[in-house]
Amino acid sequence: MTIPFINLGAQYNIHKSAIDHAIHAVLDHGQYIMGPEVAILESALADYIGVKHVLACSSGTDALVLPLMARGLTKGDAVFTTPFTFFASAEAISLIGATPVFVDIDPETYNLDPIDLERKISDVKSHGSLRPKAIMPVNLFGIAADFNKINSVADKHQLFVIEDSAQSFGAPFHGKKACGLAHVGATSFYPAKPLGCYGDGGAIFTNDEELYKMMKSLRVHGQSTEGDKYDNKRIGLNARMDTIQAAILIEKLKFYDMEIQLRNNVAKQYGTLLCEQVKTPTIPHNQGSVWAQYSIQVKNRARLTRDLASVNIPTAIFYPIPIHLSTAFQHLGYQKGDFPVSEKIANHIVSLPMHPYLESRQIEDIARAVNQSVST
């Protein structure tokens, strides 16, 4: 029998009654777009992360685009981000007309390297063709980037910080939670995320009331948030959240902490069982992970994935091509070798099955197969 990479079915079967009840409540009242559950979810998310304002929206990508739009970033503005992440991070920057400027990553956490960030900001300032305006660190695989250092760099250079926490909703960071570590945080509720809905969804987190009001307007075609909703004040998006997705997330948030503990149990067992020839994830001091992925590095990834597939163990590669080498960003002029850490890890990283309902015997089978492959 194939071991599932994720297992949303197991989660649904356990919580079926509550989730079904929430969905049918929406079907009964019929307010399918921006119904009352959306505001309830926003309040619950704000309480969970510890911020004043949350804006639920249609996807994690829109959760990145909206704050960039609200800040008025445009052509000629530079936004510093990582090339080792999902394409949407850099895509959001380009969609509003700004330019992504890539920064290499820390070899242990795979998150944006604050030291290289300083170098890249200095390079942009000295070159003079772009205006440094913002930083978009990504909290990859469930672990927050080093926001103590990143925010210090941002303060020094007076840069706006957008926390891309699509994979790391609520990850512990020095007594705080991811999504609440910068001027604005963004997350995704794509089904495979640690907190996922049954379609697309996202949310934005901030303590900045004026920014919140601007994003709230932009979320619905730039309409007025005071008075006539047909008085559109600016050009915006259709980035509303479906009410059914909000209803599902309200229920899932109630058992989110329990599932994160189960994910940590899985990660701990992996770490105990995997041999020394496998590089396992690193969790920095005073931080934790929500384990969106369990990603390891091996010397011969092709052989490992082939060996695991032969015994019905799925794997995934996040990410085989760093964004700076993607076709869509060829116009920026980056070459192989420009970001050596990102490129090296992209050649060796592979993710193993990770979800809260992975059984101990399954973890043992996976670890045994991995160890056998890398040891031969």
SULQUI-V287833 format. One record per helix or strand. SS is the DSSP state (H for helix, E for strand). FROM is the first residue (numbers start at 0). LEN is the number of residues. If there is no record, write none. Layout:
# SULQUI-V287833
ss = (SS & SS)
from = (FROM & FROM)
len = (LEN & LEN)
This chain:
# SULQUI-V287833
ss = (E & H & H & E & H & E & H & E & H & E & E & E & H & E & E & H & E & H & E & E & E & E & E & H & E & E & E & E & E & H & H & E & E & E & E & H & E & E & H & H & H & E & H)
from = (2 & 7 & 15 & 32 & 35 & 52 & 59 & 76 & 87 & 98 & 104 & 111 & 113 & 130 & 137 & 139 & 142 & 146 & 159 & 171 & 175 & 183 & 201 & 208 & 219 & 222 & 231 & 237 & 241 & 242 & 255 & 278 & 286 & 288 & 293 & 300 & 312 & 315 & 322 & 326 & 339 & 348 & 359)
len = (1 & 7 & 14 & 1 & 14 & 5 & 11 & 6 & 8 & 5 & 1 & 1 & 14 & 6 & 1 & 3 & 1 & 11 & 5 & 2 & 2 & 5 & 5 & 11 & 1 & 1 & 1 & 1 & 1 & 12 & 18 & 1 & 1 & 1 & 4 & 10 & 1 & 1 & 3 & 6 & 9 & 4 & 16)
